[in-house]
Amino acid sequence: MKYIISFFILFLNWVILSGMLDTFHLALGVVACILVIYLSHDILFTCDEFFYKNLREVIRLIKYIPWLLYQIVLSNIHVAYLVLSPKMPIDPQLIRFKSKLKKDVSLVTFAHSITLTPGTITADIREGEFCVHCISRKVAEDILTGEMEKKVAHIFMED
């Protein structure tokens, strides 16, 4: 059942993102979706309790996306200020911190969320320790507050 649900989710994304509804592109989408499910079925669903546990995670992730988009907008404004300011108050630095997150999917989501916000790049993750490049001290302080980490932990029920 979980493979069928996965197929339809991936195929729906394929159709929406490709915008092509001819036979060739639809057949190519079917083949690509089947291949992705075959190669990554253990990543997509780590337990047999898919419907209840993973559905809650998906709903929490959907609720997280608007907050992340808001953070991306705020970061864009901050980076624009840094670049357009005559003094260019850029203070690049690498910060290291230990994350409380344990699951691989949580760590990856957190790393991608950091990298998606302008002015930051997740350079490395080793055994739960993050190394992040920040364009300014304010950006580094925002990451170290742990708000984003708490939200990611809530998505994957690690709080």
C-alpha positions in Angstrom: 0.0 0.0 0.0 2.8 2.4 0.9 4.4 1.9 -2.5 1.2 2.8 -4.3 0.7 5.9 -2.2 4.3 6.9 -2.8 3.9 6.3 -6.6 0.8 8.6 -6.7 2.5 11.3 -4.7 5.6 11.3 -6.9 3.6 11.0 -10.1 1.4 13.9 -9.1 4.5 16.0 -8.5 5.9 14.9 -11.8 2.8 16.0 -13.7 2.6 19.3 -11.9 6.2 20.2 -12.3 6.6 19.0 -15.9 3.4 20.4 -17.2 3.5 18.0 -20.1 0.5 15.7 -20.5 1.5 13.9 -23.7 2.0 10.1 -23.7 5.8 10.2 -23.9 6.2 12.5 -20.8 3.6 10.6 -18.8 5.3 7.3 -19.6 8.6 8.7 -18.7 7.1 9.9 -15.4 5.8 6.5 -14.6 9.2 4.9 -15.2 11.0 7.6 -13.2 8.6 7.3 -10.3 8.8 3.5 -10.2 12.6 3.7 -10.3 12.7 6.2 -7.5 10.4 4.1 -5.3 12.5 1.0 -6.0 15.7 2.7 -5.1 14.5 4.7 -2.1 11.6 2.8 -0.6 13.5 2.3 2.7 14.1 6.1 2.9 10.6 7.2 2.2 9.0 4.9 4.8 11.0 3.7 7.7 8.1 1.9 9.4 5.0 0.0 8.7 2.8 2.4 10.6 2.8 4.8 7.6 -0.6 6.1 7.7 -0.7 7.5 11.3 2.9 8.4 12.0 4.0 9.6 8.7 0.8 11.4 8.0 1.3 13.5 11.2 4.9 14.3 10.0 3.6 15.4 6.6 1.0 17.6 8.1 3.6 19.2 10.5 6.0 19.6 7.6 3.3 21.4 5.6 2.7 23.7 8.6 6.5 24.4 8.8 6.9 25.5 5.2 5.1 28.9 5.5 7.3 29.7 8.6 10.4 28.7 6.6 9.3 30.8 3.6 8.9 33.8 6.0 12.4 33.2 7.4 13.8 33.1 3.8 12.1 36.5 3.1 13.6 38.0 6.3 17.0 36.6 5.4 16.8 38.0 1.9 16.0 41.4 3.3 19.0 41.2 5.7 21.4 40.1 3.0 20.1 42.9 0.7 20.8 45.3 3.5 24.3 44.0 4.0 25.1 44.2 0.3 23.5 47.6 -0.3 24.8 49.3 2.9 27.7 51.7 2.1 29.8 50.2 4.9 29.0 46.6 3.9 28.9 45.3 7.5 29.7 41.7 6.4 31.3 39.6 9.1 31.6 36.0 7.7 32.2 33.2 10.2 32.0 29.5 10.6 30.0 28.4 13.6 29.9 24.9 15.1 27.1 23.6 17.3 25.8 20.3 18.5 22.2 19.5 17.4 19.7 17.7 19.7 18.2 16.0 16.6 18.8 12.3 16.3 17.0 11.0 13.2 18.8 11.3 9.8 15.7 12.9 8.2 15.6 15.5 10.9 19.2 16.4 10.5 18.9 16.6 6.7 15.7 18.8 7.0 17.5 21.1 9.4 20.6 21.3 7.2 18.5 22.1 4.1 16.5 24.7 6.0 19.6 26.4 7.1 21.1 26.4 3.6 17.8 27.6 2.1 17.9 30.8 4.1 20.2 33.3 2.4 23.4 34.2 4.2 24.0 30.6 5.5 25.4 27.4 4.1 25.6 24.1 6.0 29.2 23.1 5.4 29.3 19.8 7.3 27.4 17.5 9.6 29.2 14.9 11.6 27.6 12.9 14.4 25.0 15.6 15.0 27.5 18.5 15.0 26.8 21.2 12.4 29.4 23.5 10.8 27.6 26.4 9.2 29.0 29.4 7.3 27.2 32.6 8.2 27.5 35.9 6.4 27.1 38.0 9.5 27.0 37.8 13.3 23.3 38.4 13.3 22.7 35.4 11.1 24.9 33.3 13.3 23.0 34.4 16.4 19.7 33.6 14.8 20.8 30.0 14.1 22.2 29.5 17.6 18.9 30.5 19.2 17.6 27.1 18.2 14.2 28.1 17.0 14.5 26.4 13.6 15.9 23.3 15.3 12.9 23.1 17.6 10.5 23.4 14.8 12.2 20.6 12.8 12.3 18.5 16.0 8.5 19.1 16.3 7.9 17.9 12.7 9.6 14.6 13.3 8.4 14.2 16.9 11.8 14.6 18.5 10.7 17.2 21.0 
